[in-house]
Amino acid sequence: MAKDLPEKQEMILFCEMEDEQRNIYDAYRNDFRNQILGTIETQGIQKSQLTILQGLMKLRQICDSPAILNETEKFENHSIKLDELSREITENIGNHKALIFSQFLGMLALIRAKLEELG
């Protein structure tokens, strides 16, 4: 750890998806549930692990923003996380620096665009 950096501070913010994001999440969740149950029934639980992991990954992406899904149908950027992050940065970060991490490059692109929009 670099000695010239201040001590790390972590903030955990809980937020509830709004209707548009929740509707997309629920639709995918229901589809994946049916797909997973069908795969388990035909191939067994061991051979269903990839389907389960793919379903969980898509649901995690939707929790960030449905816009980052790599689907043929593109979704709008309904993201309570991005809204909360923007609010937190605008109201509480001030002139300080902050590191923001995401597992998904698509989400980092949305964050970058939002920060540029905010100046």
Biopython code that builds the backbone (N, CA, C, O; Angstrom):
import numpy as np
from Bio.PDB.StructureBuilder import StructureBuilder

atoms = [
    (1, "MET", "N", (0.848, -1.193, 0.000)),
    (1, "MET", "CA", (0.000, 0.000, 0.000)),
    (1, "MET", "C", (0.880, 1.239, 0.000)),
    (1, "MET", "O", (1.843, 1.324, 0.762)),
    (2, "ALA", "N", (0.555, 2.183, -0.841)),
    (2, "ALA", "CA", (1.330, 3.415, -0.925)),
    (2, "ALA", "C", (1.125, 4.245, 0.336)),
    (2, "ALA", "O", (-0.001, 4.450, 0.789)),
    (3, "LYS", "N", (2.224, 4.712, 0.888)),
    (3, "LYS", "CA", (2.155, 5.447, 2.149)),
    (3, "LYS", "C", (1.604, 6.861, 1.976)),
    (3, "LYS", "O", (1.139, 7.462, 2.944)),
    (4, "ASP", "N", (1.649, 7.398, 0.756)),
    (4, "ASP", "CA", (1.175, 8.765, 0.549)),
    (4, "ASP", "C", (-0.338, 8.841, 0.302)),
    (4, "ASP", "O", (-0.890, 9.933, 0.168)),
    (5, "LEU", "N", (-0.998, 7.700, 0.244)),
    (5, "LEU", "CA", (-2.450, 7.690, 0.051)),
    (5, "LEU", "C", (-3.171, 7.719, 1.391)),
    (5, "LEU", "O", (-2.694, 7.132, 2.362)),
    (6, "PRO", "N", (-4.297, 8.386, 1.454)),
    (6, "PRO", "CA", (-5.077, 8.355, 2.697)),
    (6, "PRO", "C", (-5.652, 6.957, 2.909)),
    (6, "PRO", "O", (-5.702, 6.141, 1.989)),
    (7, "GLU", "N", (-6.076, 6.708, 4.124)),
    (7, "GLU", "CA", (-6.673, 5.415, 4.439)),
    (7, "GLU", "C", (-7.948, 5.223, 3.614)),
    (7, "GLU", "O", (-8.721, 6.159, 3.407)),
    (8, "LYS", "N", (-8.141, 4.014, 3.159)),
    (8, "LYS", "CA", (-9.299, 3.699, 2.327)),
    (8, "LYS", "C", (-10.581, 3.837, 3.140)),
    (8, "LYS", "O", (-10.658, 3.401, 4.288)),
    (9, "GLN", "N", (-11.578, 4.447, 2.523)),
    (9, "GLN", "CA", (-12.917, 4.530, 3.107)),
    (9, "GLN", "C", (-13.870, 3.846, 2.154)),
    (9, "GLN", "O", (-13.855, 4.111, 0.952)),
    (10, "GLU", "N", (-14.693, 2.973, 2.682)),
    (10, "GLU", "CA", (-15.680, 2.306, 1.854)),
    (10, "GLU", "C", (-17.061, 2.751, 2.287)),
    (10, "GLU", "O", (-17.330, 2.934, 3.474)),
    (11, "MET", "N", (-17.942, 2.924, 1.294)),
    (11, "MET", "CA", (-19.334, 3.244, 1.566)),
    (11, "MET", "C", (-20.191, 2.177, 0.920)),
    (11, "MET", "O", (-19.976, 1.815, -0.237)),
    (12, "ILE", "N", (-21.135, 1.685, 1.643)),
    (12, "ILE", "CA", (-22.091, 0.731, 1.094)),
    (12, "ILE", "C", (-23.440, 1.426, 1.065)),
    (12, "ILE", "O", (-23.977, 1.822, 2.099)),
    (13, "LEU", "N", (-23.975, 1.565, -0.131)),
    (13, "LEU", "CA", (-25.269, 2.217, -0.305)),
    (13, "LEU", "C", (-26.262, 1.177, -0.810)),
    (13, "LEU", "O", (-25.999, 0.501, -1.805)),
    (14, "PHE", "N", (-27.365, 1.049, -0.153)),
    (14, "PHE", "CA", (-28.412, 0.130, -0.587)),
    (14, "PHE", "C", (-29.452, 0.925, -1.362)),
    (14, "PHE", "O", (-29.838, 2.022, -0.959)),
    (15, "CYS", "N", (-29.896, 0.365, -2.471)),
    (15, "CYS", "CA", (-30.910, 1.048, -3.263)),
    (15, "CYS", "C", (-31.847, 0.017, -3.881)),
    (15, "CYS", "O", (-31.459, -1.118, -4.159)),
    (16, "GLU", "N", (-33.059, 0.430, -4.083)),
    (16, "GLU", "CA", (-34.105, -0.438, -4.622)),
    (16, "GLU", "C", (-34.330, -0.082, -6.088)),
    (16, "GLU", "O", (-34.475, 1.092, -6.430)),
    (17, "MET", "N", (-34.360, -1.089, -6.949)),
    (17, "MET", "CA", (-34.600, -0.833, -8.362)),
    (17, "MET", "C", (-35.950, -0.156, -8.555)),
    (17, "MET", "O", (-36.922, -0.468, -7.866)),
    (18, "GLU", "N", (-35.994, 0.774, -9.503)),
    (18, "GLU", "CA", (-37.265, 1.404, -9.850)),
    (18, "GLU", "C", (-38.000, 0.528, -10.856)),
    (18, "GLU", "O", (-37.456, -0.469, -11.329)),
    (19, "ASP", "N", (-39.230, 0.898, -11.181)),
    (19, "ASP", "CA", (-40.129, 0.024, -11.934)),
    (19, "ASP", "C", (-39.551, -0.510, -13.243)),
    (19, "ASP", "O", (-39.627, -1.712, -13.497)),
    (20, "GLU", "N", (-38.970, 0.363, -14.087)),
    (20, "GLU", "CA", (-38.486, -0.080, -15.395)),
    (20, "GLU", "C", (-37.404, -1.148, -15.242)),
    (20, "GLU", "O", (-37.447, -2.188, -15.900)),
    (21, "GLN", "N", (-36.441, -0.879, -14.373)),
    (21, "GLN", "CA", (-35.340, -1.814, -14.149)),
    (21, "GLN", "C", (-35.870, -3.102, -13.502)),
    (21, "GLN", "O", (-35.456, -4.198, -13.883)),
    (22, "ARG", "N", (-36.766, -2.981, -12.544)),
    (22, "ARG", "CA", (-37.351, -4.136, -11.852)),
    (22, "ARG", "C", (-38.125, -5.027, -12.819)),
    (22, "ARG", "O", (-38.041, -6.252, -12.731)),
    (23, "ASN", "N", (-38.880, -4.423, -13.745)),
    (23, "ASN", "CA", (-39.651, -5.208, -14.708)),
    (23, "ASN", "C", (-38.738, -6.033, -15.607)),
    (23, "ASN", "O", (-39.023, -7.201, -15.870)),
    (24, "ILE", "N", (-37.652, -5.444, -16.077)),
    (24, "ILE", "CA", (-36.686, -6.178, -16.904)),
    (24, "ILE", "C", (-36.054, -7.299, -16.086)),
    (24, "ILE", "O", (-35.926, -8.426, -16.566)),
    (25, "TYR", "N", (-35.659, -6.993, -14.851)),
    (25, "TYR", "CA", (-35.055, -7.991, -13.968)),
    (25, "TYR", "C", (-36.016, -9.163, -13.747)),
    (25, "TYR", "O", (-35.624, -10.322, -13.878)),
    (26, "ASP", "N", (-37.263, -8.862, -13.414)),
    (26, "ASP", "CA", (-38.245, -9.919, -13.145)),
    (26, "ASP", "C", (-38.473, -10.794, -14.371)),
    (26, "ASP", "O", (-38.576, -12.015, -14.249)),
    (27, "ALA", "N", (-38.554, -10.180, -15.552)),
    (27, "ALA", "CA", (-38.769, -10.956, -16.779)),
    (27, "ALA", "C", (-37.599, -11.907, -17.029)),
    (27, "ALA", "O", (-37.811, -13.078, -17.344)),
    (28, "TYR", "N", (-36.370, -11.413, -16.891)),
    (28, "TYR", "CA", (-35.197, -12.273, -17.083)),
    (28, "TYR", "C", (-35.123, -13.346, -16.000)),
    (28, "TYR", "O", (-34.805, -14.500, -16.285)),
    (29, "ARG", "N", (-35.414, -12.968, -14.772)),
    (29, "ARG", "CA", (-35.379, -13.937, -13.672)),
    (29, "ARG", "C", (-36.343, -15.091, -13.939)),
    (29, "ARG", "O", (-35.989, -16.255, -13.756)),
    (30, "ASN", "N", (-37.550, -14.770, -14.369)),
    (30, "ASN", "CA", (-38.539, -15.809, -14.647)),
    (30, "ASN", "C", (-38.106, -16.696, -15.818)),
    (30, "ASN", "O", (-38.252, -17.917, -15.765)),
    (31, "ASP", "N", (-37.572, -16.073, -16.874)),
    (31, "ASP", "CA", (-37.084, -16.853, -18.017)),
    (31, "ASP", "C", (-35.947, -17.786, -17.599)),
    (31, "ASP", "O", (-35.932, -18.962, -17.962)),
    (32, "PHE", "N", (-34.998, -17.250, -16.835)),
    (32, "PHE", "CA", (-33.864, -18.077, -16.408)),
    (32, "PHE", "C", (-34.308, -19.188, -15.463)),
    (32, "PHE", "O", (-33.783, -20.300, -15.529)),
    (33, "ARG", "N", (-35.251, -18.907, -14.601)),
    (33, "ARG", "CA", (-35.747, -19.942, -13.693)),
    (33, "ARG", "C", (-36.307, -21.110, -14.501)),
    (33, "ARG", "O", (-35.990, -22.269, -14.233)),
    (34, "ASN", "N", (-37.142, -20.793, -15.493)),
    (34, "ASN", "CA", (-37.726, -21.842, -16.334)),
    (34, "ASN", "C", (-36.653, -22.580, -17.133)),
    (34, "ASN", "O", (-36.689, -23.805, -17.249)),
    (35, "GLN", "N", (-35.712, -21.837, -17.675)),
    (35, "GLN", "CA", (-34.628, -22.436, -18.464)),
    (35, "GLN", "C", (-33.772, -23.353, -17.588)),
    (35, "GLN", "O", (-33.426, -24.462, -17.994)),
    (36, "ILE", "N", (-33.437, -22.889, -16.402)),
    (36, "ILE", "CA", (-32.597, -23.673, -15.493)),
    (36, "ILE", "C", (-33.324, -24.934, -15.039)),
    (36, "ILE", "O", (-32.739, -26.017, -15.022)),
    (37, "LEU", "N", (-34.590, -24.798, -14.672)),
    (37, "LEU", "CA", (-35.348, -25.976, -14.239)),
    (37, "LEU", "C", (-35.467, -26.994, -15.369)),
    (37, "LEU", "O", (-35.385, -28.200, -15.133)),
    (38, "GLY", "N", (-35.658, -26.513, -16.591)),
    (38, "GLY", "CA", (-35.717, -27.410, -17.736)),
    (38, "GLY", "C", (-34.396, -28.115, -17.984)),
    (38, "GLY", "O", (-34.370, -29.309, -18.282)),
    (39, "THR", "N", (-33.295, -27.378, -17.861)),
    (39, "THR", "CA", (-31.969, -27.965, -18.067)),
    (39, "THR", "C", (-31.661, -28.986, -16.977)),
    (39, "THR", "O", (-31.099, -30.044, -17.262)),
    (40, "ILE", "N", (-32.017, -28.684, -15.748)),
    (40, "ILE", "CA", (-31.793, -29.630, -14.649)),
    (40, "ILE", "C", (-32.593, -30.904, -14.891)),
    (40, "ILE", "O", (-32.103, -32.011, -14.667)),
    (41, "GLU", "N", (-33.825, -30.736, -15.348)),
    (41, "GLU", "CA", (-34.692, -31.893, -15.582)),
    (41, "GLU", "C", (-34.154, -32.791, -16.699)),
    (41, "GLU", "O", (-34.220, -34.017, -16.601)),
    (42, "THR", "N", (-33.615, -32.172, -17.768)),
    (42, "THR", "CA", (-33.154, -32.973, -18.899)),
    (42, "THR", "C", (-31.700, -33.437, -18.768)),
    (42, "THR", "O", (-31.352, -34.514, -19.252)),
    (43, "GLN", "N", (-30.837, -32.621, -18.108)),
    (43, "GLN", "CA", (-29.405, -32.941, -18.082)),
    (43, "GLN", "C", (-28.848, -33.196, -16.684)),
    (43, "GLN", "O", (-27.714, -33.654, -16.543)),
    (44, "GLY", "N", (-29.636, -32.903, -15.654)),
    (44, "GLY", "CA", (-29.139, -33.063, -14.286)),
    (44, "GLY", "C", (-28.474, -31.795, -13.789)),
    (44, "GLY", "O", (-28.105, -30.919, -14.571)),
    (45, "ILE", "N", (-28.329, -31.711, -12.479)),
    (45, "ILE", "CA", (-27.799, -30.502, -11.850)),
    (45, "ILE", "C", (-26.337, -30.231, -12.228)),
    (45, "ILE", "O", (-25.954, -29.075, -12.407)),
    (46, "GLN", "N", (-25.524, -31.276, -12.350)),
    (46, "GLN", "CA", (-24.098, -31.083, -12.665)),
    (46, "GLN", "C", (-23.894, -30.419, -14.026)),
    (46, "GLN", "O", (-23.046, -29.539, -14.173)),
    (47, "LYS", "N", (-24.669, -30.842, -15.013)),
    (47, "LYS", "CA", (-24.512, -30.301, -16.362)),
    (47, "LYS", "C", (-25.271, -28.992, -16.540)),
    (47, "LYS", "O", (-25.257, -28.418, -17.630)),
    (48, "SER", "N", (-25.923, -28.516, -15.506)),
    (48, "SER", "CA", (-26.695, -27.275, -15.579)),
    (48, "SER", "C", (-25.928, -26.090, -15.004)),
    (48, "SER", "O", (-26.435, -24.968, -15.019)),
    (49, "GLN", "N", (-24.740, -26.310, -14.507)),
    (49, "GLN", "CA", (-24.008, -25.239, -13.815)),
    (49, "GLN", "C", (-23.725, -24.042, -14.711)),
    (49, "GLN", "O", (-23.819, -22.902, -14.257)),
    (50, "LEU", "N", (-23.377, -24.279, -15.986)),
    (50, "LEU", "CA", (-23.094, -23.163, -16.889)),
    (50, "LEU", "C", (-24.345, -22.315, -17.106)),
    (50, "LEU", "O", (-24.270, -21.087, -17.120)),
    (51, "THR", "N", (-25.482, -22.965, -17.274)),
    (51, "THR", "CA", (-26.752, -22.243, -17.451)),
    (51, "THR", "C", (-27.061, -21.405, -16.212)),
    (51, "THR", "O", (-27.506, -20.264, -16.325)),
    (52, "ILE", "N", (-26.824, -21.972, -15.037)),
    (52, "ILE", "CA", (-27.063, -21.262, -13.772)),
    (52, "ILE", "C", (-26.154, -20.038, -13.681)),
    (52, "ILE", "O", (-26.615, -18.945, -13.354)),
    (53, "LEU", "N", (-24.854, -20.220, -13.971)),
    (53, "LEU", "CA", (-23.901, -19.107, -13.893)),
    (53, "LEU", "C", (-24.224, -18.008, -14.906)),
    (53, "LEU", "O", (-24.111, -16.822, -14.596)),
    (54, "GLN", "N", (-24.626, -18.403, -16.115)),
    (54, "GLN", "CA", (-24.994, -17.410, -17.125)),
    (54, "GLN", "C", (-26.212, -16.607, -16.673)),
    (54, "GLN", "O", (-26.263, -15.391, -16.861)),
    (55, "GLY", "N", (-27.185, -17.284, -16.081)),
    (55, "GLY", "CA", (-28.367, -16.604, -15.580)),
    (55, "GLY", "C", (-28.028, -15.616, -14.481)),
    (55, "GLY", "O", (-28.507, -14.482, -14.488)),
    (56, "LEU", "N", (-27.203, -16.047, -13.538)),
    (56, "LEU", "CA", (-26.800, -15.150, -12.444)),
    (56, "LEU", "C", (-26.029, -13.941, -12.959)),
    (56, "LEU", "O", (-26.209, -12.829, -12.462)),
    (57, "MET", "N", (-25.162, -14.158, -13.962)),
    (57, "MET", "CA", (-24.380, -13.050, -14.526)),
    (57, "MET", "C", (-25.305, -12.021, -15.177)),
    (57, "MET", "O", (-25.125, -10.819, -14.983)),
    (58, "LYS", "N", (-26.285, -12.479, -15.942)),
    (58, "LYS", "CA", (-27.221, -11.546, -16.591)),
    (58, "LYS", "C", (-28.010, -10.762, -15.550)),
    (58, "LYS", "O", (-28.223, -9.560, -15.710)),
    (59, "LEU", "N", (-28.444, -11.431, -14.487)),
    (59, "LEU", "CA", (-29.207, -10.736, -13.447)),
    (59, "LEU", "C", (-28.343, -9.700, -12.740)),
    (59, "LEU", "O", (-28.824, -8.620, -12.397)),
    (60, "ARG", "N", (-27.071, -10.020, -12.521)),
    (60, "ARG", "CA", (-26.161, -9.040, -11.908)),
    (60, "ARG", "C", (-25.970, -7.837, -12.822)),
    (60, "ARG", "O", (-25.910, -6.702, -12.350)),
    (61, "GLN", "N", (-25.875, -8.079, -14.126)),
    (61, "GLN", "CA", (-25.738, -6.965, -15.070)),
    (61, "GLN", "C", (-26.974, -6.076, -15.034)),
    (61, "GLN", "O", (-26.861, -4.850, -15.039)),
    (62, "ILE", "N", (-28.148, -6.689, -14.997)),
    (62, "ILE", "CA", (-29.391, -5.908, -14.949)),
    (62, "ILE", "C", (-29.439, -5.068, -13.682)),
    (62, "ILE", "O", (-29.947, -3.947, -13.704)),
    (63, "CYS", "N", (-28.917, -5.594, -12.574)),
    (63, "CYS", "CA", (-28.872, -4.817, -11.333)),
    (63, "CYS", "C", (-28.005, -3.573, -11.494)),
    (63, "CYS", "O", (-28.269, -2.552, -10.859)),
    (64, "ASP", "N", (-26.977, -3.642, -12.330)),
    (64, "ASP", "CA", (-26.182, -2.446, -12.624)),
    (64, "ASP", "C", (-26.955, -1.547, -13.585)),
    (64, "ASP", "O", (-27.257, -0.397, -13.267)),
    (65, "SER", "N", (-27.272, -2.082, -14.759)),
    (65, "SER", "CA", (-28.092, -1.372, -15.741)),
    (65, "SER", "C", (-28.432, -2.335, -16.866)),
    (65, "SER", "O", (-27.539, -3.002, -17.389)),
    (66, "PRO", "N", (-29.698, -2.426, -17.251)),
    (66, "PRO", "CA", (-30.059, -3.290, -18.375)),
    (66, "PRO", "C", (-29.370, -2.877, -19.680)),
    (66, "PRO", "O", (-29.286, -3.672, -20.616)),
    (67, "ALA", "N", (-28.883, -1.643, -19.742)),
    (67, "ALA", "CA", (-28.224, -1.146, -20.957)),
    (67, "ALA", "C", (-26.914, -1.881, -21.241)),
    (67, "ALA", "O", (-26.428, -1.840, -22.371)),
    (68, "ILE", "N", (-26.332, -2.550, -20.243)),
    (68, "ILE", "CA", (-25.050, -3.225, -20.476)),
    (68, "ILE", "C", (-25.222, -4.676, -20.909)),
    (68, "ILE", "O", (-24.232, -5.367, -21.151)),
    (69, "LEU", "N", (-26.453, -5.146, -21.012)),
    (69, "LEU", "CA", (-26.683, -6.506, -21.500)),
    (69, "LEU", "C", (-26.242, -6.602, -22.951)),
    (69, "LEU", "O", (-26.525, -5.711, -23.753)),
    (70, "ASN", "N", (-25.561, -7.666, -23.282)),
    (70, "ASN", "CA", (-25.119, -7.878, -24.660)),
    (70, "ASN", "C", (-26.175, -8.700, -25.387)),
    (70, "ASN", "O", (-25.960, -9.866, -25.717)),
    (71, "GLU", "N", (-27.310, -8.074, -25.628)),
    (71, "GLU", "CA", (-28.454, -8.747, -26.239)),
    (71, "GLU", "C", (-28.749, -8.100, -27.587)),
    (71, "GLU", "O", (-28.284, -6.996, -27.872)),
    (72, "THR", "N", (-29.520, -8.792, -28.408)),
    (72, "THR", "CA", (-29.922, -8.193, -29.685)),
    (72, "THR", "C", (-30.848, -7.011, -29.434)),
    (72, "THR", "O", (-30.784, -6.002, -30.137)),
    (73, "GLU", "N", (-31.712, -7.139, -28.421)),
    (73, "GLU", "CA", (-32.571, -6.020, -28.028)),
    (73, "GLU", "C", (-31.804, -5.146, -27.042)),
    (73, "GLU", "O", (-31.353, -5.620, -25.999)),
    (74, "LYS", "N", (-31.662, -3.879, -27.377)),
    (74, "LYS", "CA", (-30.956, -2.948, -26.490)),
    (74, "LYS", "C", (-31.948, -2.298, -25.541)),
    (74, "LYS", "O", (-33.029, -1.869, -25.943)),
    (75, "PHE", "N", (-31.561, -2.233, -24.279)),
    (75, "PHE", "CA", (-32.409, -1.613, -23.268)),
    (75, "PHE", "C", (-31.899, -0.221, -22.944)),
    (75, "PHE", "O", (-30.713, 0.073, -23.096)),
    (76, "GLU", "N", (-32.806, 0.625, -22.498)),
    (76, "GLU", "CA", (-32.406, 1.954, -22.049)),
    (76, "GLU", "C", (-31.651, 1.841, -20.735)),
    (76, "GLU", "O", (-31.708, 0.819, -20.052)),
    (77, "ASN", "N", (-30.952, 2.899, -20.399)),
    (77, "ASN", "CA", (-30.145, 2.911, -19.183)),
    (77, "ASN", "C", (-31.011, 3.276, -17.977)),
    (77, "ASN", "O", (-31.023, 4.424, -17.533)),
    (78, "HIS", "N", (-31.732, 2.290, -17.455)),
    (78, "HIS", "CA", (-32.463, 2.463, -16.200)),
    (78, "HIS", "C", (-31.559, 1.902, -15.113)),
    (78, "HIS", "O", (-31.417, 0.685, -14.992)),
    (79, "SER", "N", (-30.946, 2.775, -14.323)),
    (79, "SER", "CA", (-29.982, 2.302, -13.339)),
    (79, "SER", "C", (-30.065, 3.110, -12.050)),
    (79, "SER", "O", (-29.591, 4.244, -11.980)),
    (80, "ILE", "N", (-30.665, 2.516, -11.049)),
    (80, "ILE", "CA", (-30.714, 3.178, -9.742)),
    (80, "ILE", "C", (-29.310, 3.292, -9.150)),
    (80, "ILE", "O", (-29.015, 4.243, -8.426)),
    (81, "LYS", "N", (-28.446, 2.326, -9.457)),
    (81, "LYS", "CA", (-27.069, 2.396, -8.949)),
    (81, "LYS", "C", (-26.337, 3.605, -9.518)),
    (81, "LYS", "O", (-25.626, 4.305, -8.797)),
    (82, "LEU", "N", (-26.513, 3.846, -10.803)),
    (82, "LEU", "CA", (-25.864, 4.999, -11.420)),
    (82, "LEU", "C", (-26.443, 6.300, -10.880)),
    (82, "LEU", "O", (-25.712, 7.268, -10.668)),
    (83, "ASP", "N", (-27.749, 6.326, -10.660)),
    (83, "ASP", "CA", (-28.381, 7.511, -10.071)),
    (83, "ASP", "C", (-27.829, 7.778, -8.667)),
    (83, "ASP", "O", (-27.506, 8.916, -8.329)),
    (84, "GLU", "N", (-27.722, 6.729, -7.859)),
    (84, "GLU", "CA", (-27.225, 6.886, -6.487)),
    (84, "GLU", "C", (-25.744, 7.270, -6.475)),
    (84, "GLU", "O", (-25.318, 8.099, -5.670)),
    (85, "LEU", "N", (-24.974, 6.668, -7.363)),
    (85, "LEU", "CA", (-23.553, 7.005, -7.454)),
    (85, "LEU", "C", (-23.389, 8.470, -7.847)),
    (85, "LEU", "O", (-22.561, 9.180, -7.276)),
    (86, "SER", "N", (-24.168, 8.917, -8.810)),
    (86, "SER", "CA", (-24.112, 10.323, -9.239)),
    (86, "SER", "C", (-24.474, 11.254, -8.094)),
    (86, "SER", "O", (-23.814, 12.270, -7.875)),
    (87, "ARG", "N", (-25.525, 10.902, -7.367)),
    (87, "ARG", "CA", (-25.941, 11.725, -6.235)),
    (87, "ARG", "C", (-24.836, 11.772, -5.183)),
    (87, "ARG", "O", (-24.515, 12.843, -4.668)),
    (88, "GLU", "N", (-24.261, 10.632, -4.865)),
    (88, "GLU", "CA", (-23.208, 10.558, -3.848)),
    (88, "GLU", "C", (-21.995, 11.403, -4.248)),
    (88, "GLU", "O", (-21.443, 12.133, -3.425)),
    (89, "ILE", "N", (-21.591, 11.301, -5.494)),
    (89, "ILE", "CA", (-20.434, 12.067, -5.972)),
    (89, "ILE", "C", (-20.739, 13.559, -5.937)),
    (89, "ILE", "O", (-19.916, 14.351, -5.480)),
    (90, "THR", "N", (-21.904, 13.942, -6.412)),
    (90, "THR", "CA", (-22.257, 15.361, -6.473)),
    (90, "THR", "C", (-22.407, 15.968, -5.089)),
    (90, "THR", "O", (-21.946, 17.082, -4.841)),
    (91, "GLU", "N", (-23.054, 15.236, -4.183)),
    (91, "GLU", "CA", (-23.366, 15.800, -2.864)),
    (91, "GLU", "C", (-22.254, 15.630, -1.840)),
    (91, "GLU", "O", (-22.089, 16.488, -0.973)),
    (92, "ASN", "N", (-21.485, 14.545, -1.916)),
    (92, "ASN", "CA", (-20.602, 14.219, -0.794)),
    (92, "ASN", "C", (-19.118, 14.088, -1.117)),
    (92, "ASN", "O", (-18.298, 14.113, -0.198)),
    (93, "ILE", "N", (-18.743, 13.950, -2.381)),
    (93, "ILE", "CA", (-17.327, 13.750, -2.691)),
    (93, "ILE", "C", (-16.587, 15.079, -2.765)),
    (93, "ILE", "O", (-15.427, 15.175, -2.364)),
    (94, "GLY", "N", (-17.264, 16.107, -3.281)),
    (94, "GLY", "CA", (-16.622, 17.424, -3.383)),
    (94, "GLY", "C", (-15.433, 17.377, -4.321)),
    (94, "GLY", "O", (-15.525, 16.834, -5.422)),
    (95, "ASN", "N", (-14.306, 17.951, -3.885)),
    (95, "ASN", "CA", (-13.099, 17.982, -4.705)),
    (95, "ASN", "C", (-12.171, 16.812, -4.416)),
    (95, "ASN", "O", (-11.035, 16.790, -4.889)),
    (96, "HIS", "N", (-12.639, 15.849, -3.653)),
    (96, "HIS", "CA", (-11.814, 14.679, -3.345)),
    (96, "HIS", "C", (-11.804, 13.728, -4.531)),
    (96, "HIS", "O", (-12.646, 13.820, -5.424)),
    (97, "LYS", "N", (-10.850, 12.821, -4.530)),
    (97, "LYS", "CA", (-10.785, 11.794, -5.559)),
    (97, "LYS", "C", (-11.460, 10.536, -5.037)),
    (97, "LYS", "O", (-11.491, 10.282, -3.834)),
    (98, "ALA", "N", (-11.993, 9.765, -5.956)),
    (98, "ALA", "CA", (-12.650, 8.518, -5.576)),
    (98, "ALA", "C", (-12.339, 7.468, -6.634)),
    (98, "ALA", "O", (-12.250, 7.780, -7.821)),
    (99, "LEU", "N", (-12.177, 6.244, -6.206)),
    (99, "LEU", "CA", (-12.022, 5.110, -7.119)),
    (99, "LEU", "C", (-13.340, 4.357, -7.151)),
    (99, "LEU", "O", (-13.927, 4.053, -6.113)),
    (100, "ILE", "N", (-13.786, 4.069, -8.339)),
    (100, "ILE", "CA", (-15.043, 3.348, -8.503)),
    (100, "ILE", "C", (-14.747, 2.097, -9.301)),
    (100, "ILE", "O", (-14.137, 2.162, -10.368)),
    (101, "PHE", "N", (-15.175, 0.964, -8.789)),
    (101, "PHE", "CA", (-14.905, -0.316, -9.430)),
    (101, "PHE", "C", (-16.205, -0.943, -9.906)),
    (101, "PHE", "O", (-17.262, -0.770, -9.299)),
    (102, "SER", "N", (-16.100, -1.668, -10.995)),
    (102, "SER", "CA", (-17.205, -2.492, -11.472)),
    (102, "SER", "C", (-16.606, -3.681, -12.209)),
    (102, "SER", "O", (-15.576, -3.557, -12.871)),
    (103, "GLN", "N", (-17.247, -4.815, -12.094)),
    (103, "GLN", "CA", (-16.792, -5.998, -12.813)),
    (103, "GLN", "C", (-17.113, -5.886, -14.299)),
    (103, "GLN", "O", (-16.516, -6.582, -15.120)),
    (104, "PHE", "N", (-18.051, -5.017, -14.643)),
    (104, "PHE", "CA", (-18.539, -4.946, -16.014)),
    (104, "PHE", "C", (-18.038, -3.686, -16.709)),
    (104, "PHE", "O", (-18.293, -2.570, -16.256)),
    (105, "LEU", "N", (-17.324, -3.878, -17.816)),
    (105, "LEU", "CA", (-16.805, -2.738, -18.571)),
    (105, "LEU", "C", (-17.929, -1.845, -19.073)),
    (105, "LEU", "O", (-17.772, -0.626, -19.135)),
    (106, "GLY", "N", (-19.054, -2.436, -19.430)),
    (106, "GLY", "CA", (-20.194, -1.649, -19.885)),
    (106, "GLY", "C", (-20.668, -0.677, -18.824)),
    (106, "GLY", "O", (-21.047, 0.453, -19.136)),
    (107, "MET", "N", (-20.649, -1.109, -17.573)),
    (107, "MET", "CA", (-21.059, -0.220, -16.484)),
    (107, "MET", "C", (-20.039, 0.902, -16.296)),
    (107, "MET", "O", (-20.413, 2.046, -16.036)),
    (108, "LEU", "N", (-18.758, 0.577, -16.426)),
    (108, "LEU", "CA", (-17.731, 1.619, -16.320)),
    (108, "LEU", "C", (-17.916, 2.665, -17.417)),
    (108, "LEU", "O", (-17.695, 3.853, -17.183)),
    (109, "ALA", "N", (-18.322, 2.231, -18.615)),
    (109, "ALA", "CA", (-18.584, 3.184, -19.707)),
    (109, "ALA", "C", (-19.764, 4.084, -19.360)),
    (109, "ALA", "O", (-19.732, 5.282, -19.640)),
    (110, "LEU", "N", (-20.808, 3.516, -18.752)),
    (110, "LEU", "CA", (-21.957, 4.335, -18.337)),
    (110, "LEU", "C", (-21.556, 5.324, -17.251)),
    (110, "LEU", "O", (-21.995, 6.474, -17.263)),
    (111, "ILE", "N", (-20.728, 4.883, -16.316)),
    (111, "ILE", "CA", (-20.259, 5.762, -15.239)),
    (111, "ILE", "C", (-19.437, 6.900, -15.831)),
    (111, "ILE", "O", (-19.609, 8.060, -15.456)),
    (112, "ARG", "N", (-18.551, 6.565, -16.750)),
    (112, "ARG", "CA", (-17.724, 7.596, -17.391)),
    (112, "ARG", "C", (-18.596, 8.640, -18.090)),
    (112, "ARG", "O", (-18.389, 9.844, -17.935)),
    (113, "ALA", "N", (-19.569, 8.159, -18.859)),
    (113, "ALA", "CA", (-20.458, 9.089, -19.581)),
    (113, "ALA", "C", (-21.218, 9.980, -18.593)),
    (113, "ALA", "O", (-21.395, 11.173, -18.838)),
    (114, "LYS", "N", (-21.659, 9.406, -17.494)),
    (114, "LYS", "CA", (-22.407, 10.182, -16.495)),
    (114, "LYS", "C", (-21.495, 11.228, -15.844)),
    (114, "LYS", "O", (-21.901, 12.372, -15.640)),
    (115, "LEU", "N", (-20.260, 10.828, -15.521)),
    (115, "LEU", "CA", (-19.326, 11.779, -14.909)),
    (115, "LEU", "C", (-18.988, 12.915, -15.874)),
    (115, "LEU", "O", (-18.873, 14.068, -15.460)),
    (116, "GLU", "N", (-18.828, 12.590, -17.164)),
    (116, "GLU", "CA", (-18.577, 13.644, -18.152)),
    (116, "GLU", "C", (-19.771, 14.588, -18.257)),
    (116, "GLU", "O", (-19.614, 15.801, -18.391)),
    (117, "GLU", "N", (-20.965, 14.004, -18.194)),
    (117, "GLU", "CA", (-22.190, 14.814, -18.214)),
    (117, "GLU", "C", (-22.250, 15.758, -17.004)),
    (117, "GLU", "O", (-22.695, 16.900, -17.118)),
    (118, "LEU", "N", (-21.796, 15.262, -15.847)),
    (118, "LEU", "CA", (-21.805, 16.071, -14.623)),
    (118, "LEU", "C", (-20.645, 17.063, -14.560)),
    (118, "LEU", "O", (-20.621, 17.943, -13.698)),
    (119, "GLY", "N", (-19.689, 16.919, -15.470)),
    (119, "GLY", "CA", (-18.548, 17.825, -15.509)),
    (119, "GLY", "C", (-17.497, 17.454, -14.507)),
    (119, "GLY", "O", (-16.468, 18.123, -14.415)),
]
sb = StructureBuilder()
sb.init_structure("model")
sb.init_model(0)
sb.init_chain("A")
sb.init_seg("    ")
for serial, (resi, resn, name, xyz) in enumerate(atoms, 1):
    if name == "N":
        sb.init_residue(resn, " ", resi, " ")
    sb.init_atom(name, np.array(xyz, "f"), 0.0, 1.0, " ", f" {name:<3s}", serial, name[0])
structure = sb.get_structure()
